Amino acid sequence: MFIKVYTRDNEHLKDVLADKIQAINGISRTETFISLDVLVDRQLPMIETGS
């Protein structure tokens, strides 16, 4: 079975794997692949700094 999970950072990924996925009955192990080529389209606020 393959699932795709988006997490905020590596710490969040660790928490999702340990606390959520591995807690499911029948899951005996996981294998993780991290994709660095995924473009995430996020709308970030513009922060104006005084110069």
Backbone bond lengths (Angstrom), bond angles and torsions (degrees), N, CA, C in turn:
res aa  C-N    CA-C-N  psi(-1)  N-CA   C-N-CA  omega(-1)  CA-C   N-CA-C  phi
1 M - - - 1.426 - - 1.526 107.80 -
2 F 1.322 116.04 137.58 1.454 121.97 175.52 1.523 108.90 -118.32
3 I 1.327 115.59 137.62 1.452 120.07 171.11 1.525 107.91 -131.92
4 K 1.316 115.42 149.75 1.458 120.44 177.27 1.521 107.14 -107.49
5 V 1.335 114.83 128.84 1.465 120.86 -178.02 1.517 108.34 -126.38
6 Y 1.313 116.29 131.74 1.463 121.67 173.87 1.525 107.72 -105.51
7 T 1.323 116.91 126.91 1.464 120.91 179.34 1.525 109.69 -127.36
8 R 1.316 115.27 160.59 1.465 121.05 -178.34 1.521 112.37 -66.81
9 D 1.332 116.12 -39.92 1.459 121.29 -176.48 1.524 108.25 -162.45
10 N 1.342 116.67 -177.64 1.465 120.72 -177.43 1.523 112.55 -64.09
11 E 1.323 117.15 -36.31 1.466 121.03 179.27 1.533 110.33 -64.07
12 H 1.321 116.24 -42.19 1.467 120.92 177.83 1.533 109.77 -64.36
13 L 1.333 117.48 -41.05 1.463 121.23 176.88 1.520 110.79 -59.15
14 K 1.329 116.61 -44.96 1.469 120.79 178.43 1.528 110.96 -59.56
15 D 1.323 116.71 -43.72 1.464 120.93 179.08 1.527 112.05 -63.63
16 V 1.329 116.47 -43.14 1.471 120.37 179.39 1.524 110.17 -62.80
17 L 1.324 116.84 -45.29 1.466 120.06 -179.66 1.527 111.61 -63.77
18 A 1.319 116.78 -49.61 1.470 121.19 -174.63 1.527 112.52 -73.37
19 D 1.320 116.93 -43.41 1.466 120.15 -171.81 1.521 114.21 -90.80
20 K 1.316 117.60 -25.88 1.471 120.33 -175.04 1.532 112.14 -109.38
21 I 1.315 116.14 -61.19 1.468 119.79 -171.32 1.522 111.82 -71.56
22 Q 1.331 118.03 -47.82 1.465 119.82 -178.11 1.527 112.23 -72.57
23 A 1.326 117.38 -11.62 1.465 120.91 177.13 1.532 112.02 -82.10
24 I 1.332 117.80 -7.56 1.466 121.96 -179.87 1.523 108.93 -77.60
25 N 1.331 116.46 129.80 1.468 120.67 177.16 1.521 110.18 -57.62
26 G 1.321 117.04 133.14 1.452 122.09 179.29 1.519 113.61 98.49
27 I 1.324 117.61 -16.33 1.470 120.65 176.88 1.525 107.45 -84.14
28 S 1.325 116.27 115.97 1.460 119.59 -178.30 1.522 112.31 -103.02
29 R 1.353 116.84 -24.18 1.454 120.15 177.89 1.520 108.69 -161.36
30 T 1.323 115.03 164.49 1.462 121.04 175.97 1.513 109.14 -132.92
31 E 1.307 115.82 156.71 1.456 122.33 174.09 1.526 105.72 -132.52
32 T 1.318 117.13 134.07 1.451 121.60 -173.19 1.524 111.18 -116.36
33 F 1.322 115.26 132.72 1.459 122.63 172.65 1.519 106.86 -118.53
34 I 1.309 116.76 129.54 1.459 120.89 179.66 1.519 108.29 -108.04
35 S 1.316 116.04 127.18 1.452 121.46 179.78 1.522 109.68 -100.22
36 L 1.307 116.25 121.23 1.456 121.05 178.51 1.525 111.92 -92.18
37 D 1.329 117.31 -8.43 1.460 121.64 -177.03 1.520 113.37 -93.91
38 V 1.311 117.99 4.80 1.456 120.91 -178.19 1.519 109.17 -81.86
39 L 1.316 115.47 122.80 1.452 120.84 176.69 1.518 108.39 -89.76
40 V 1.310 116.26 121.31 1.456 121.40 179.30 1.521 106.96 -103.50
41 D 1.330 116.16 119.28 1.460 121.54 179.79 1.515 108.59 -87.89
42 R 1.329 115.82 104.62 1.461 121.15 -179.07 1.513 108.95 -120.97
43 Q 1.289 114.95 137.92 1.450 120.34 175.28 1.522 107.29 -91.32
44 L 1.317 117.01 109.28 1.457 121.61 -178.81 1.521 109.05 -104.94
45 P 1.322 116.34 140.16 1.458 118.62 178.81 1.535 110.95 -69.98
46 M 1.306 115.60 145.07 1.459 121.15 175.67 1.516 108.07 -82.55
47 I 1.303 116.98 128.48 1.459 121.76 178.77 1.518 107.54 -108.75
48 E 1.325 115.29 120.20 1.447 120.38 -179.74 1.517 109.63 -91.56
49 T 1.319 116.02 127.41 1.464 120.18 178.05 1.512 108.88 -106.62
50 G 1.299 116.13 145.19 1.459 120.00 178.83 1.516 110.96 -76.68
51 S 1.334 117.04 121.97 1.472 120.62 178.76 1.507 109.71 -118.90
